[in-house]
């Protein structure tokens, strides 16, 4: 590789990111609802519901550019490294923190990479359910990662982030998106309280997230 290659790849990644944000806004008219916090330059962990592979790009897209540059999604290495295109988009366009979600294949604790990114000052986007929720229930049970982050970095705001309407915009089996607005709602931050148990915190964090969901009769409107 020439010395110019890393520079050219950074330029290509930036242009690709701008293009993806424009496409997301064109297709979904995605908008942010800053209900519990303001869009200011502060280190945060945005924890969100997960029903689609488009959840992460929607959250990333609505962040102001000065915040987007410092926000790194936590994503599955086995997904984003599967093809050359994904290996460019995930690590270089979105600057993902890649973790291996396959216990049998891991060589290190995924929390090491997450804590390292936080120690470097990055904000994060995470999906504490772990997998996409295809059950129809509001949320799957949260895994322990959000609690561990709250313990290791108590100064970082943990921000509930609800992504609404993605399953209505692109129903399963359809190839043409429906003209609905995707809304990303940011709630008031939560933190692990003194002597709070893992289960108690995760239940409280989940309640804060579900509270941001639109009422059933408003979904898809």
C-alpha positions as CSV (number, residue, x, y, z in Angstrom):
1,X,0.0,0.0,0.0
2,X,1.2,3.5,-0.8
3,X,1.5,6.2,1.8
4,X,-1.5,7.9,0.1
5,X,-3.8,4.9,0.5
6,X,-4.8,5.4,4.2
7,X,-5.6,9.1,3.4
8,X,-7.6,8.1,0.3
9,X,-9.5,5.5,2.3
10,X,-10.4,8.1,5.0
11,X,-11.7,10.4,2.3
12,X,-13.7,7.5,0.7
13,X,-15.1,6.6,4.1
14,X,-16.2,10.1,4.9
15,X,-17.9,10.5,1.5
16,X,-19.5,7.1,1.8
17,X,-20.8,8.1,5.3
18,X,-22.3,11.3,4.0
19,X,-23.9,9.4,1.1
20,X,-25.4,6.8,3.4
21,X,-26.8,9.5,5.7
22,X,-28.5,11.2,2.7
23,X,-30.0,7.9,1.5
24,X,-31.3,7.2,5.0
25,X,-32.9,10.6,5.2
26,X,-34.4,10.3,1.7
27,X,-35.9,6.9,2.3
28,X,-37.2,7.2,5.9
29,X,-37.2,11.0,6.5
30,X,-35.5,10.0,9.8
31,X,-35.7,12.6,12.5
32,X,-34.4,12.9,16.1
33,X,-36.6,13.7,19.1
34,X,-34.3,14.9,21.8
35,X,-36.8,14.3,24.6
36,X,-34.6,13.8,27.6
37,X,-31.3,15.3,26.6
38,X,-29.8,18.0,24.3
39,X,-27.6,17.3,21.3
40,X,-24.4,18.5,22.9
41,X,-20.8,17.2,22.7
42,X,-20.8,15.0,25.7
43,X,-19.6,11.4,26.1
44,X,-22.6,9.1,26.1
45,X,-23.6,5.5,25.5
46,X,-26.8,5.4,23.4
47,X,-28.5,2.1,24.1
48,X,-31.3,1.2,21.8
49,X,-34.0,-1.4,20.8
50,X,-33.0,-3.7,17.9
51,X,-35.5,-4.9,15.3
52,X,-33.5,-4.3,12.1
53,X,-30.0,-4.1,10.7
54,X,-30.9,-0.4,9.9
55,X,-31.3,0.5,13.5
56,X,-27.7,1.5,13.9
57,X,-27.5,3.6,10.7
58,X,-30.7,5.5,11.7
59,X,-29.2,6.5,15.1
60,X,-25.9,7.4,13.5
61,X,-27.6,9.5,10.8
62,X,-29.6,11.7,13.2
63,X,-26.6,12.6,15.4
64,X,-25.2,16.1,14.5
65,X,-22.0,15.7,12.5
66,X,-19.8,17.0,15.4
67,X,-21.2,14.2,17.6
68,X,-21.3,11.6,14.9
69,X,-17.5,11.8,14.4
70,X,-17.0,10.8,18.1
71,X,-19.7,8.1,18.3
72,X,-18.8,4.5,17.6
73,X,-21.4,1.7,17.2
74,X,-20.6,-1.6,18.9
75,X,-21.2,-4.2,16.3
76,X,-20.7,-7.9,15.5
77,X,-17.4,-8.7,13.9
78,X,-18.8,-11.9,12.3
79,X,-21.3,-9.7,10.4
80,X,-19.2,-6.7,9.5
81,X,-16.2,-8.7,8.4
82,X,-18.1,-11.2,6.3
83,X,-17.5,-9.4,3.0
84,X,-15.1,-6.8,1.7
85,X,-17.8,-4.2,1.4
86,X,-19.0,-4.7,4.9
87,X,-15.4,-4.7,6.1
88,X,-15.1,-1.2,4.7
89,X,-18.4,0.2,5.8
90,X,-18.4,-1.2,9.3
91,X,-14.9,-0.4,10.6
92,X,-14.1,2.6,8.4
93,X,-17.3,4.4,7.6
94,X,-19.1,3.8,10.9
95,X,-15.8,3.3,12.9
96,X,-17.5,0.4,14.7
97,X,-16.1,-1.2,17.8
98,X,-16.1,-4.8,16.5
99,X,-16.8,-7.6,19.0
100,X,-17.2,-11.3,18.5
101,X,-20.6,-12.5,19.6
102,X,-19.7,-16.2,19.3
103,X,-18.5,-17.4,22.7
104,X,-16.9,-20.5,21.1
105,X,-14.8,-18.4,18.8
106,X,-13.7,-15.5,21.1
107,X,-10.1,-15.0,22.1
108,X,-10.8,-12.1,24.5
109,X,-13.6,-10.5,26.5
110,X,-15.7,-8.2,24.2
111,X,-15.8,-5.7,27.1
112,X,-12.1,-5.0,26.7
113,X,-12.7,-3.3,23.3
114,X,-15.7,-1.5,24.6
115,X,-13.9,-0.1,27.6
116,X,-10.9,0.8,25.5
117,X,-13.1,2.9,23.2
118,X,-14.7,4.6,26.2
119,X,-11.3,5.3,27.8
120,X,-10.3,7.0,24.5
121,X,-13.3,9.4,24.9
122,X,-15.6,7.9,22.3
123,X,-19.4,7.7,22.7
124,X,-21.0,4.4,21.8
125,X,-24.2,3.0,20.2
126,X,-25.1,-0.4,21.7
127,X,-28.0,-2.8,21.5
128,X,-28.3,-4.5,24.9
129,X,-30.7,-7.2,23.7
130,X,-27.8,-8.7,21.8
131,X,-29.8,-9.9,18.8
132,X,-32.6,-8.5,16.7
133,X,-36.0,-8.7,18.4
134,X,-38.3,-10.7,16.0
135,X,-40.8,-11.7,18.8
136,X,-43.3,-8.9,18.7
137,X,-42.5,-8.1,22.3
138,X,-41.2,-4.6,23.1
139,X,-37.7,-5.9,24.2
140,X,-35.7,-9.0,24.6
141,X,-34.0,-9.5,28.0
142,X,-30.9,-7.2,28.3
143,X,-27.5,-8.7,28.5
144,X,-25.1,-7.6,31.2
145,X,-22.9,-5.4,29.0
146,X,-24.8,-2.2,29.8
147,X,-24.5,-2.8,33.5
148,X,-20.8,-3.5,33.2
149,X,-20.3,-0.2,31.3
150,X,-22.2,1.7,33.9
151,X,-20.0,0.2,36.6
152,X,-16.7,0.8,34.9
153,X,-17.6,4.3,33.6
154,X,-20.1,5.8,36.0
155,X,-19.4,9.3,34.6
156,X,-20.8,8.4,31.2
157,X,-24.5,9.0,30.5
158,X,-26.4,5.9,29.4
159,X,-29.1,7.2,27.1
160,X,-32.2,5.2,26.2
161,X,-32.7,5.5,22.5
162,X,-35.9,4.2,20.8
163,X,-36.0,3.7,17.1
164,X,-39.6,3.7,15.8
165,X,-41.3,2.6,12.6
166,X,-38.4,0.7,10.9
167,X,-40.5,-2.5,10.7
168,X,-43.4,-0.6,9.2
169,X,-41.2,1.2,6.7
170,X,-39.7,-2.0,5.3
171,X,-42.1,-4.9,6.2
172,X,-40.7,-8.4,5.9
173,X,-40.8,-9.6,2.3
174,X,-41.2,-6.1,0.8
175,X,-38.6,-4.5,-1.5
176,X,-40.0,-1.0,-1.7
177,X,-39.9,1.1,1.5
178,X,-43.3,2.6,2.6
179,X,-43.3,6.4,2.9
180,X,-43.3,6.7,6.7
181,X,-41.2,8.7,9.1
182,X,-38.6,6.9,11.2
183,X,-38.2,8.6,14.6
184,X,-35.2,8.2,16.9
185,X,-36.1,9.3,20.4
186,X,-33.5,10.1,23.0
187,X,-34.5,9.9,26.6
188,X,-33.1,11.0,30.0
189,X,-29.8,9.3,30.9
190,X,-29.7,6.6,33.5
191,X,-26.7,5.5,35.7
192,X,-26.0,2.5,37.9
193,X,-27.0,3.5,41.4
194,X,-24.9,2.7,44.5
195,X,-25.3,-0.9,45.5
196,X,-27.8,-1.5,42.7
197,X,-27.9,-5.1,41.5
198,X,-27.4,-6.1,37.9
199,X,-31.0,-7.3,37.5
200,X,-32.5,-4.3,39.1
201,X,-30.5,-1.9,36.9
202,X,-31.2,-3.8,33.7
203,X,-34.9,-3.8,34.5
204,X,-34.9,-0.1,35.2
205,X,-32.9,0.7,32.0
206,X,-35.3,-1.4,30.0
207,X,-38.3,0.4,31.5
208,X,-36.7,3.8,30.6
209,X,-36.3,2.6,27.0
210,X,-39.8,1.2,26.5
211,X,-41.2,4.4,27.9
212,X,-40.0,6.2,24.8
213,X,-41.9,3.9,22.4
214,X,-44.9,5.5,20.7
215,X,-48.4,4.2,21.8
216,X,-49.5,1.3,19.5
217,X,-52.2,3.3,17.8
218,X,-49.6,6.0,16.8
219,X,-47.0,3.5,15.4
220,X,-46.8,3.7,11.7
221,X,-48.5,7.1,11.6
